[in-house]
Structure formats: structure tokens, C-alpha cells
Amino acid sequence: MSNNSKQQHTTKAGIQHMVVLFFLSIIVFSALFFVVVPRTMEGFVVMLFSPSADAQAKELDWVHFADNTHASTKRGLNIPEGTEIKREYINEEYLLDFSNKERRVYKEGSTSEYEHGYAKGRWEWYSKAPLLGEHAIILEPLIAFAAVSFIISLALAFVLTAFLPSNIGLMSANFENTIDDIRVKLRLQTGFDDTVIDLLVMPDDILITKEVSEVRRAFRLVWDRTLTEDMSTSFQSMRFDDVFNEDINFVYFRNSLLYNRIKEFFSDFVLVEIQDLKYALLWQRNHLHFLKGFRLFMAHHFCEKYQNMVTGLAYGGAALLIVSIGIRGIKFIPPTKPSLMVFAISVEFTMLSR
């Protein structure tokens, strides 16, 4: 039995895997929800609804106030960037506020002395522009983006654990277990022992360094075992010794000739398992090859085991979107507060993207 086979083991997900995943999720969620989403939405809305260059040149000034707030001001005030917004500065024609601060029309305890000139809650984003209609749009990020940020954060945290050692990284442990499972499946599907399986899935750069006698013995077994009854092709009727000689390249022989015979004798699926396992071993050697391990895990474990669940989540997201559109249609969701609609659309997008 080869060294690789002797090292096979099952890494069960333990408390340490969950703790690492939890903290990674919190870190990624915090960065995504409190930094990436607000800045992305701010840039998107400002790009679409800020006053045109002609309007700025003729009628008003466009100022970037403190706390991610943008507003049009009366011409000639020359307010420096980063100033705290006040009622006397703005003309309320254009007002885009993506801060997490509460805004009040009047100063606290007064009904006549202005403070900000407009009202919004602490966890609300305020957008007012001629293209948005007569009334301001209030978006609540806790409703609109918290769920999708959590889903994306969890997915990214899972990805990050694939770069960690398998004793603390949940995806690393899953990749390792999938590698071992596919080895066992190939052994059962083909009837070859561990030594032969190892040579069939061995990365090219390692295979080329193997002893000729070891490779010849294993490849001869595969060649003879995959002989079919159809002898009409010269390829099938050729003897192993006619093809495999001292000067032949091991990698070329396996990847071109031997893989083709395996495909014809067993099935396309068996060959795909062999090739995907070969690439996954590159991840096992260097975790930076994330996609190679991810491909094996998704194709030969996740999709086979959780396909119905993923489909159900997609249908559930579609149902939520349909219900939200229906509620909006009967005016229970006002057009000036579209947070629930954004929530439904973003959740459906994340479900379908899986």
C-alpha cells in the first residue's frame, strides 16, 4: 500500500472548526455590512442621481459633507468638503445621506430652530433627487441588506477555511474527506488496489519521477483490465509492450492512452472522478489551489448530497419575491420605503447564484 493511502483519514468537524467559522463570519459580515455595502450603495446612488455638470455650473454647488452625506447647496457658499451638514447649508433639491446618524428637522427641544432640515432614523439611508420623484426614498439597510450580507459572509467564511489546515478549517476538512471518499469509490468501481489508484490520480510532476518498474507494473494491469471485446480498432488490439517502452513519457501515456481506455471500459463519470481527484491533490499539496479542491467537493459531494436542498432554497427565494411584489402591488409597501423589496430581490439573487 502506498504512503498516500496509508495517510488517509477522516477529519470530523469539531468545535474548533465551528469556532473558527463563526469568528470568520463575524469579521467578514462586519466588513461587508458596515463598509462595503454602504460605500457601494453610496457610490451607485451618487453616480446615478447627483446633479449634472450643467446644473452645478449654473444653479447650485454639490458638496460632500461629513459622514458620507452629499447635498446640493446654495450657489456661492463655498462650503469645504467634510463639513457637518446643517439646514442653512442645503437647498434640499439633492440630498443623499448614507450615514448611520439620526437627522432631525429641528434642534432637540425646539420647534422653530433648525438643525438638519430633514428627518431620518439612525439606521436609515435618505435619498432625495428630482429623478427619484417628489418624496425622499428611505432605505433601511438592516432590512434590505443584512440577510444577503450574512449569506455572502457565511459563504466567504467557508471559502476562507479552505486555505486553513484541515484541523481548524471546515472546508479543508471537507475537501480532505471528499478526497478519501473518492479514492474508496474508485477502488470499488474499478477493482484496482491503492497502488494503482494512486498512480492514476497522481499529479503529473510526481508521476514523472516514479521508477519505471513500478509504473510499468501498475499500468500493465490497467491496460489488460480495460481490454474490451471490440477488437476492431488497432488501439484496442495493441499489446501493452508495443506501446509502453523505456523512452515513453509516463504522463503522456497515462493522460492520453490509459485515460481513454478507462473511459471506454468503465464510463465517463469514472474518468471525471479520476481527473478531478488528481487536481484536488494539487490543493492538498498547496491550499492556494482552492478551485481544484472546490471542484471535487462540489461535483462529487455537495451537489450529490444537497441538490434537492439547493433547489428548494431557490424556489423559496422565488416565492418570497413573488409575495413581496404582491404586497407592493396592493400598496402595503410604500414606494418611498422599498427596503422589503430590496431584501426579497437580494435574497432571491443569492439563492439562485448557488
C-alpha positions as CSV (number, residue, x, y, z in Angstrom):
1,M,0.0,0.0,0.0
2,S,1.3,3.5,-0.9
3,N,2.2,6.2,1.5
4,N,-0.7,8.3,0.3
5,S,-3.2,5.6,1.0
6,K,-1.8,5.0,4.5
7,Q,-2.3,8.6,5.4
8,Q,-6.0,8.5,4.5
9,H,-8.1,9.5,7.5
10,T,-11.5,11.1,8.2
11,T,-11.3,14.6,9.7
12,K,-14.6,15.1,11.5
13,A,-15.9,18.6,12.0
14,G,-15.3,19.6,15.6
15,I,-16.0,22.5,17.9
16,Q,-12.7,24.2,16.7
17,H,-14.0,24.2,13.1
18,M,-17.2,25.9,14.1
19,V,-15.5,28.5,16.3
20,V,-13.1,29.4,13.5
21,L,-16.0,29.6,11.0
22,F,-18.1,31.7,13.4
23,F,-15.4,34.3,14.0
24,L,-14.5,34.5,10.3
25,S,-18.2,35.0,9.5
26,I,-18.5,37.8,12.1
27,I,-15.4,39.6,10.7
28,V,-16.4,39.3,7.1
29,F,-20.0,40.3,7.9
30,S,-18.8,43.4,9.7
31,A,-16.6,44.4,6.8
32,L,-19.3,43.7,4.3
33,F,-22.3,45.2,6.0
34,F,-20.7,48.3,7.6
35,V,-18.1,49.2,4.9
36,V,-18.6,47.5,1.6
37,V,-22.4,47.7,1.2
38,P,-22.7,51.4,2.4
39,R,-19.8,52.6,0.2
40,T,-21.1,50.6,-2.8
41,M,-24.6,51.9,-2.5
42,E,-23.4,55.4,-1.9
43,G,-21.2,55.3,-5.0
44,F,-24.0,53.8,-7.1
45,V,-26.7,56.3,-6.0
46,V,-24.4,59.3,-6.2
47,M,-23.3,58.3,-9.7
48,L,-27.0,58.0,-10.9
49,F,-28.7,60.8,-9.1
50,S,-26.2,63.6,-8.4
51,P,-26.8,66.9,-10.3
52,S,-25.4,67.2,-13.7
53,A,-22.4,69.3,-14.5
54,D,-24.6,71.9,-16.2
55,A,-26.8,72.2,-13.1
56,Q,-23.8,72.5,-10.9
57,A,-22.3,75.2,-13.1
58,K,-25.5,77.3,-13.3
59,E,-27.7,76.8,-10.2
60,L,-26.0,75.1,-7.3
61,D,-22.9,73.6,-5.6
62,W,-22.6,69.9,-4.9
63,V,-20.9,69.2,-1.6
64,H,-19.6,66.0,0.0
65,F,-20.4,66.6,3.7
66,A,-19.1,64.6,6.6
67,D,-20.4,61.1,7.3
68,N,-21.0,60.0,3.7
69,T,-23.6,62.7,3.1
70,H,-23.9,64.6,-0.2
71,A,-26.2,67.6,-0.8
72,S,-26.8,70.5,-3.1
73,T,-26.1,73.9,-1.6
74,K,-26.9,77.4,-2.5
75,R,-24.6,78.9,-5.0
76,G,-21.6,80.7,-3.7
77,L,-21.5,79.4,-0.1
78,N,-18.2,77.6,-0.8
79,I,-18.6,75.0,2.0
80,P,-15.5,72.9,2.4
81,E,-15.7,69.1,2.0
82,G,-16.2,67.2,5.2
83,T,-18.3,69.9,6.9
84,E,-21.1,68.7,9.3
85,I,-24.4,69.1,7.4
86,K,-26.8,71.8,8.6
87,R,-30.1,73.2,7.4
88,E,-28.7,76.6,6.5
89,Y,-26.3,75.0,4.0
90,I,-28.6,72.9,1.9
91,N,-31.4,73.7,-0.6
92,E,-33.0,70.2,-0.3
93,E,-33.2,69.7,-4.1
94,Y,-30.5,67.0,-4.0
95,L,-29.8,65.2,-0.7
96,L,-28.1,61.8,-0.4
97,D,-27.4,60.7,3.2
98,F,-25.7,57.3,3.7
99,S,-24.7,57.9,7.3
100,N,-25.8,55.9,10.3
101,K,-26.6,59.1,12.2
102,E,-30.0,60.3,13.2
103,R,-31.1,63.5,11.4
104,R,-33.7,66.0,12.8
105,V,-35.6,68.8,11.2
106,Y,-35.4,71.0,14.3
107,K,-32.9,71.0,17.2
108,E,-33.9,68.8,20.1
109,G,-36.4,70.6,22.3
110,S,-37.2,73.3,19.7
111,T,-39.9,73.6,17.1
112,S,-38.5,76.7,15.4
113,E,-34.7,76.4,15.4
114,Y,-33.5,74.2,12.5
115,E,-30.8,71.6,12.9
116,H,-30.5,69.4,9.8
117,G,-33.7,70.4,7.9
118,Y,-34.7,66.8,7.2
119,A,-35.5,63.7,9.3
120,K,-34.3,60.1,9.2
121,G,-33.5,57.4,11.7
122,R,-30.1,56.3,12.7
123,W,-30.2,53.1,10.6
124,E,-31.8,54.6,7.6
125,W,-30.4,56.0,4.3
126,Y,-32.0,59.1,2.9
127,S,-32.1,59.8,-0.9
128,K,-33.8,62.8,-2.5
129,A,-33.4,63.9,-6.1
130,P,-35.6,65.1,-8.9
131,L,-35.2,61.8,-10.7
132,L,-36.4,59.9,-7.7
133,G,-39.8,61.7,-7.5
134,E,-41.3,64.3,-5.2
135,H,-40.7,62.4,-2.0
136,A,-37.5,61.2,-0.5
137,I,-36.7,57.5,-0.6
138,I,-35.9,55.9,2.8
139,L,-33.9,52.7,2.7
140,E,-33.3,50.6,5.8
141,P,-30.1,48.6,5.4
142,L,-30.9,46.3,8.3
143,I,-33.9,45.0,6.4
144,A,-32.6,45.4,2.8
145,F,-29.1,44.1,3.2
146,A,-28.5,42.4,6.5
147,A,-29.7,39.0,5.3
148,V,-27.9,39.0,2.0
149,S,-24.7,40.3,3.7
150,F,-24.9,37.4,6.2
151,I,-25.4,34.8,3.4
152,I,-22.5,36.2,1.4
153,S,-20.3,36.5,4.6
154,L,-21.0,32.9,5.5
155,A,-20.1,31.7,2.0
156,L,-16.9,33.7,2.1
157,A,-16.0,32.4,5.5
158,F,-16.5,28.9,4.2
159,V,-14.1,29.7,1.3
160,L,-11.5,31.1,3.7
161,T,-11.5,28.0,5.8
162,A,-10.3,26.1,2.7
163,F,-7.0,27.9,3.0
164,L,-6.5,26.8,6.6
165,P,-5.1,23.5,7.9
166,S,-7.8,20.8,8.0
167,N,-7.6,20.5,11.8
168,I,-9.2,24.0,12.1
169,G,-10.6,24.8,8.6
170,L,-14.0,23.3,8.0
171,M,-13.8,23.4,4.2
172,S,-10.3,21.9,4.4
173,A,-11.6,19.0,6.4
174,N,-14.5,18.6,3.9
175,F,-12.1,18.6,1.0
176,E,-9.8,16.0,2.7
177,N,-12.8,13.8,3.4
178,T,-14.0,14.0,-0.1
179,I,-10.6,13.1,-1.4
180,D,-10.6,10.0,0.7
181,D,-14.2,9.1,-0.3
182,I,-13.4,9.4,-4.0
183,R,-10.4,7.1,-3.5
184,V,-12.6,4.5,-2.0
185,K,-15.2,4.9,-4.7
186,L,-12.6,4.5,-7.4
187,R,-11.3,1.4,-5.7
188,L,-14.8,-0.1,-5.6
189,Q,-15.7,1.0,-9.2
190,T,-12.6,-0.2,-10.9
191,G,-11.4,-3.1,-8.7
192,F,-7.8,-1.7,-8.7
193,D,-5.8,-1.6,-5.5
194,D,-4.5,1.5,-3.7
195,T,-1.1,1.5,-5.5
196,V,-2.8,1.6,-8.9
197,I,-5.3,4.2,-7.9
198,D,-2.5,6.4,-6.5
199,L,-0.6,6.2,-9.8
200,L,-3.8,7.0,-11.8
201,V,-4.6,10.2,-9.8
202,M,-1.0,11.2,-9.0
203,P,-0.1,14.8,-10.1
204,D,1.9,14.9,-13.3
205,D,5.1,16.3,-11.7
206,I,5.2,13.5,-9.1
207,L,4.4,10.7,-11.6
208,I,7.3,11.6,-13.9
209,T,9.7,10.9,-11.0
210,K,8.5,7.3,-10.3
211,E,10.5,4.2,-11.1
212,V,9.8,2.6,-14.4
213,S,9.3,-0.8,-13.0
214,E,6.6,0.4,-10.5
215,V,4.7,2.4,-13.2
216,R,5.0,-0.4,-15.8
217,R,3.5,-3.0,-13.4
218,A,0.6,-0.8,-12.4
219,F,-0.1,0.5,-16.0
220,R,0.1,-3.0,-17.4
221,L,-2.6,-4.1,-15.0
222,V,-4.9,-1.2,-16.0
223,W,-4.2,-1.9,-19.7
224,D,-5.0,-5.5,-19.5
225,R,-8.1,-5.0,-17.3
226,T,-9.6,-2.4,-19.7
227,L,-9.4,-4.6,-22.8
228,T,-12.8,-4.7,-24.4
229,E,-14.4,-7.3,-26.7
230,D,-14.3,-4.8,-29.5
231,M,-11.0,-5.6,-31.2
232,S,-11.9,-3.7,-34.4
233,T,-9.7,-0.7,-33.6
234,S,-6.0,-1.0,-33.7
235,F,-5.7,0.8,-30.4
236,Q,-7.7,-1.9,-28.6
237,S,-5.8,-4.7,-30.2
238,M,-2.3,-3.4,-29.4
239,R,-0.4,-5.1,-26.7
240,F,0.9,-3.2,-23.7
241,D,4.6,-3.9,-24.6
242,D,4.0,-2.5,-28.1
243,V,3.1,0.9,-26.6
244,F,4.9,1.2,-23.3
245,N,8.7,1.3,-23.7
246,E,11.7,2.7,-21.8
247,D,11.5,6.0,-23.6
248,I,7.8,6.8,-23.2
249,N,6.6,9.7,-21.1
250,F,4.7,8.4,-18.2
251,V,2.4,11.4,-18.0
252,Y,1.6,11.3,-21.7
253,F,0.9,7.6,-21.6
254,R,-1.5,7.9,-18.7
255,N,-3.3,11.1,-19.6
256,S,-3.8,10.2,-23.3
257,L,-3.8,6.4,-23.7
258,L,-4.7,5.0,-20.3
259,Y,-7.4,7.5,-19.5
260,N,-9.0,6.9,-22.9
261,R,-9.2,3.1,-22.2
262,I,-10.6,3.8,-18.7
263,K,-13.3,6.0,-20.3
264,E,-14.3,3.4,-22.8
265,F,-14.2,0.4,-20.5
266,F,-15.8,2.0,-17.4
267,S,-17.6,5.3,-18.0
268,D,-17.1,9.0,-18.5
269,F,-18.0,9.5,-14.9
270,V,-15.2,7.3,-13.6
271,L,-12.7,9.2,-15.7
272,V,-14.1,12.5,-14.4
273,E,-13.6,11.3,-10.8
274,I,-10.0,10.3,-11.6
275,Q,-9.2,13.7,-13.2
276,D,-10.9,15.8,-10.5
277,L,-9.2,13.8,-7.8
278,K,-5.8,14.4,-9.5
279,Y,-6.4,18.1,-9.5
280,A,-7.7,18.1,-5.9
281,L,-4.4,16.5,-4.8
282,L,-2.7,19.8,-6.0
283,W,-4.9,21.6,-3.5
284,Q,-3.9,19.1,-0.8
285,R,-0.3,20.0,-1.5
286,N,-0.9,23.7,-1.7
287,H,-4.1,25.2,-0.4
288,L,-3.8,28.2,-2.7
289,H,-5.1,25.9,-5.4
290,F,-8.6,26.4,-3.9
291,L,-10.6,25.9,-7.1
292,K,-9.2,22.5,-7.7
293,G,-10.3,21.2,-4.3
294,F,-13.6,23.1,-4.5
295,R,-14.4,21.5,-7.9
296,L,-14.0,18.0,-6.4
297,F,-16.1,18.8,-3.3
298,M,-18.9,20.5,-5.2
299,A,-19.2,18.0,-8.1
300,H,-18.8,14.8,-6.1
301,H,-20.1,15.6,-2.7
302,F,-22.2,18.7,-2.3
303,C,-24.3,18.6,-5.4
304,E,-24.9,14.8,-5.0
305,K,-26.0,15.2,-1.3
306,Y,-27.6,18.6,-1.2
307,Q,-29.0,19.1,-4.7
308,N,-32.7,19.0,-3.5
309,M,-32.0,21.4,-0.7
310,V,-30.4,24.0,-3.0
311,T,-33.3,23.7,-5.4
312,G,-35.7,24.2,-2.5
313,L,-33.9,27.3,-1.4
314,A,-34.1,28.8,-4.9
315,Y,-37.8,28.1,-5.0
316,G,-38.3,29.5,-1.5
317,G,-36.5,32.7,-2.6
318,A,-38.7,33.0,-5.7
319,A,-41.8,32.6,-3.5
320,L,-40.6,35.3,-1.2
321,L,-40.0,37.6,-4.1
322,I,-43.5,36.9,-5.6
323,V,-45.2,37.6,-2.2
324,S,-43.2,40.8,-1.8
325,I,-44.2,42.0,-5.3
326,G,-47.8,41.1,-4.5
327,I,-47.7,43.1,-1.2
328,R,-46.2,46.0,-3.1
329,G,-48.9,45.8,-5.7
330,I,-51.7,46.3,-3.1
331,K,-49.8,49.3,-1.7
332,F,-48.8,47.7,1.6
333,I,-45.2,48.6,0.8
334,P,-44.9,52.3,0.1
335,P,-42.7,53.3,-2.9
336,T,-40.7,55.6,-0.6
337,K,-39.7,52.7,1.7
338,P,-38.6,49.9,-0.7
339,S,-36.4,48.0,1.9
340,L,-38.5,44.9,1.9
341,M,-38.5,44.7,-1.9
342,V,-34.7,45.1,-2.0
343,F,-34.4,42.3,0.7
344,A,-36.6,39.9,-1.4
345,I,-34.7,40.6,-4.6
346,S,-31.2,40.3,-2.9
347,V,-32.2,37.0,-1.1
348,E,-33.5,35.5,-4.4
349,F,-30.3,36.5,-6.2
350,T,-28.1,34.8,-3.6
351,M,-30.3,31.7,-3.7
352,L,-30.1,31.4,-7.5
353,S,-26.4,32.1,-7.5
354,R,-25.9,28.9,-5.6
